[in-house]
Amino acid sequence: MIRQFAGLGGYVLLFALLLFVPAGTLQWPAAWVLLATLAVVRGVSIALLWRAQRALLEARTSVPLPQRGQPVADRLLLPATMAAFAGLVAFTSRDVWHWHLLAVPPLWVRSLGLLTFACGWGVVYLALRANAFALTVVRLQTDRAHEVVEHGPYAIVRHPMYAGLLGVMAGLALALGSSAGVIAAAVPSGILALRIVAEERLLRESLPGYVAYSGRVRWRLVPGVW
């Protein structure tokens, strides 16, 4: 668990650098609140998952990238998704403090954004709790007796962890007060969608039962949309 929380500390630190360096100031209460929310929500998630999915947590943090069996598409799209997410945080910070591309959302919308940010991480937690095969990379996990997961949030959409990340990205931009950041979230969201397409191609071809599961759970990411 010490290793898990050390990793969380590094993640929060990186998040802070992406916020405060483009801003050019530490005098930003909204950013500090966002970081505190991130640390608390992710910290609670780690503590709960340590009891429910310890092997998954260890697998997500101890295996080097790329991995054997990881498709070429995912070897490209995974780092692209990470880079686009980091770019979104820096873009939002720069917009709030220097660019002012669009009108600042009202306080109640910013508050709703913070709630959406926290709930997005909550959905990620629920997905990880339900799916012992939710590794960082996409690959067929024959070494871990890979099988289709249909319970919990996976009974609603086929990729609930990614759905939670949509809330995280839009929520952080709103919470920080950048309407332009919400629009810019379309970039990492689009890359995430490409990753879903590539992942589903692998799962349909290689994971028994996934085609039937896709027929039962129609929506990939957002019910009624896609």
C-alpha positions in Angstrom: 0.0 0.0 0.0 2.9 2.3 0.7 4.0 1.9 -3.0 0.4 2.7 -4.1 0.2 5.9 -2.1 3.7 6.9 -3.2 2.5 6.6 -6.8 -0.6 8.7 -5.9 1.7 11.3 -4.4 3.7 11.4 -7.7 0.5 11.7 -9.7 -0.8 14.6 -7.6 2.6 16.3 -7.9 2.6 16.0 -11.7 -0.9 17.3 -11.8 0.2 20.3 -9.6 3.1 21.0 -12.0 0.7 20.9 -15.0 -1.5 23.4 -13.2 0.8 25.9 -11.6 3.7 26.1 -14.1 1.5 27.3 -17.0 -0.4 29.6 -14.6 2.8 31.1 -13.3 1.4 31.4 -9.8 0.6 29.3 -6.7 -2.1 31.8 -5.6 -4.9 29.8 -7.2 -7.5 28.5 -4.6 -9.5 26.6 -7.2 -6.5 24.6 -8.2 -5.6 23.7 -4.6 -9.2 22.6 -4.1 -9.0 20.4 -7.2 -5.8 18.9 -6.1 -7.2 18.2 -2.6 -10.2 16.6 -4.2 -8.0 14.4 -6.4 -5.9 13.3 -3.5 -8.8 12.4 -1.3 -10.9 10.6 -3.9 -8.0 8.7 -5.3 -6.6 7.9 -1.9 -9.9 6.5 -0.7 -10.2 4.5 -3.9 -6.7 3.0 -3.3 -7.6 2.0 0.2 -10.8 0.3 -0.8 -9.3 -1.4 -3.8 -6.4 -2.7 -1.7 -8.9 -4.9 0.0 -11.0 -5.8 -3.0 -8.6 -5.8 -6.0 -5.1 -5.9 -4.6 -3.7 -8.1 -7.4 -5.2 -5.6 -10.0 -3.6 -2.6 -8.3 -0.2 -4.3 -8.2 -0.6 -5.4 -11.9 -1.5 -1.9 -13.0 1.6 -0.4 -11.3 4.3 -3.0 -11.5 4.3 -4.2 -15.1 6.5 -2.1 -17.5 5.2 -0.5 -20.7 4.8 -1.7 -23.4 3.7 -5.2 -22.6 3.9 -8.5 -24.5 0.7 -9.0 -26.4 -0.2 -5.3 -26.4 -1.4 -4.4 -30.0 0.6 -1.8 -31.9 -2.5 0.5 -32.0 -2.6 0.6 -28.2 1.1 1.1 -27.9 0.5 4.4 -29.8 -2.9 5.4 -28.4 -2.1 4.8 -24.7 0.7 7.4 -24.5 -1.3 9.7 -26.9 -4.2 9.6 -24.5 -2.0 10.3 -21.5 -0.2 13.2 -23.3 -3.5 14.7 -24.4 -4.9 14.5 -20.9 -1.8 16.2 -19.5 -2.0 18.8 -22.3 -5.7 19.5 -21.4 -4.7 20.3 -17.8 -1.9 22.7 -19.0 -4.2 24.2 -21.6 -6.9 24.8 -19.0 -4.4 26.5 -16.7 -3.0 28.7 -19.4 -6.5 29.7 -20.5 -7.6 30.6 -17.0 -4.6 32.8 -16.3 -3.5 34.2 -19.6 -5.7 33.5 -22.7 -9.3 34.0 -21.4 -10.6 32.5 -24.7 -14.3 32.2 -23.6 -16.4 33.6 -20.8 -15.8 32.2 -17.3 -18.6 29.9 -16.2 -20.6 31.0 -13.1 -19.8 29.8 -9.6 -22.6 27.2 -9.5 -21.3 25.7 -12.8 -17.8 25.6 -11.5 -19.0 23.9 -8.3 -20.9 21.4 -10.5 -17.6 20.8 -12.4 -15.8 19.9 -9.2 -18.6 17.5 -8.3 -18.4 16.0 -11.8 -14.6 15.7 -11.4 -15.0 13.8 -8.2 -17.8 11.6 -9.5 -15.8 10.8 -12.6 -13.0 9.3 -10.4 -15.7 7.5 -8.4 -16.9 5.8 -11.6 -13.3 4.8 -12.4 -13.1 3.2 -8.9 -16.4 1.3 -9.5 -15.0 0.0 -12.8 -11.7 -1.1 -11.2 -13.6 -2.8 -8.3 -15.8 -4.7 -10.8 -13.2 -5.7 -13.3 -10.1 -7.6 -12.2 -8.8 -7.4 -15.8 -8.8 -3.6 -16.1 -5.1 -3.2 -16.7 -3.6 0.0 -18.0 -2.8 -1.6 -21.3 -5.0 -3.4 -23.7 -4.1 -7.1 -24.2 -5.6 -10.5 -24.0 -4.7 -11.6 -20.4 -4.4 -15.4 -20.9 -1.9 -15.4 -18.0 -4.8 -14.1 -15.7 -7.7 -16.3 -17.0 -9.2 -13.3 -18.8 -13.0 -13.4 -19.0 -15.9 -11.0 -19.8 -17.1 -8.9 -16.9 -20.8 -8.0 -17.0 -21.7 -6.8 -13.5 -21.6 -3.5 -11.8 -21.1 -0.5 -14.2 -20.3 -3.0 -17.0 -24.0 -3.8 -17.1 -24.6 -0.2 -18.2 -21.8 0.6 -20.7 -19.0 -1.6 -22.0 -16.2 0.9 -21.0 -17.3 2.6 -17.7 -13.7 3.5 -16.7 -13.3 5.6 -19.8 -16.8 7.0 -19.2 -15.6 8.2 -15.8 -12.6 9.8 -17.4 -14.9 11.9 -19.6 -16.4 13.3 -16.4 -12.9 13.9 -14.9 -11.7 15.9 -18.0 -14.8 18.0 -18.4 -15.2 18.5 -14.7 -11.6 19.7 -14.1 -12.0 22.4 -16.8 -15.3 23.6 -15.4 -14.0 23.5 -11.8 -11.0 25.7 -12.8 -13.3 28.1 -14.7 -12.3 27.4 -18.3 -15.1 27.0 -20.8 -12.5 26.6 -23.5 -11.0 23.7 -21.5 -14.3 21.9 -21.7 -14.2 22.2 -25.5 -10.5 21.2 -25.6 -11.4 18.0 -23.6 -12.8 16.7 -27.0 -9.2 16.0 -28.0 -8.3 13.4 -25.4 -11.9 12.2 -25.5 -11.5 11.6 -29.2 -8.2 9.7 -28.7 -9.9 7.7 -26.0 -12.7 6.8 -28.4 -10.1 5.5 -30.9 -8.6 3.4 -28.2 -12.0 1.9 -27.5 -12.4 0.9 -31.1 -9.0 -0.7 -31.2 -9.6 -2.5 -27.9 -13.0 -3.8 -29.0 -11.5 -5.2 -32.2 -9.1 -7.2 -30.1 -11.7 -8.4 -27.6 -14.2 -9.4 -30.3 -11.6 -11.4 -32.1 -9.9 -13.0 -29.1 -12.1 -13.0 -25.9 -14.8 -15.7 -25.8 -18.2 -14.2 -25.0 -17.4 -10.6 -25.8 -19.4 -10.5 -29.0 -22.5 -11.8 -27.1 -21.8 -9.3 -24.3 -21.7 -6.5 -26.9 -25.1 -7.5 -28.0 -26.5 -7.4 -24.5 -24.8 -4.1 -23.5 -25.3 -1.9 -26.5 -23.5 1.3 -25.5 -19.8 1.6 -25.3 -19.3 4.9 -23.4 -22.5 7.0 -22.9 -25.9 5.4 -22.9 -28.1 6.7 -25.7 -25.1 8.3 -27.5 -22.4 5.8 -28.3 
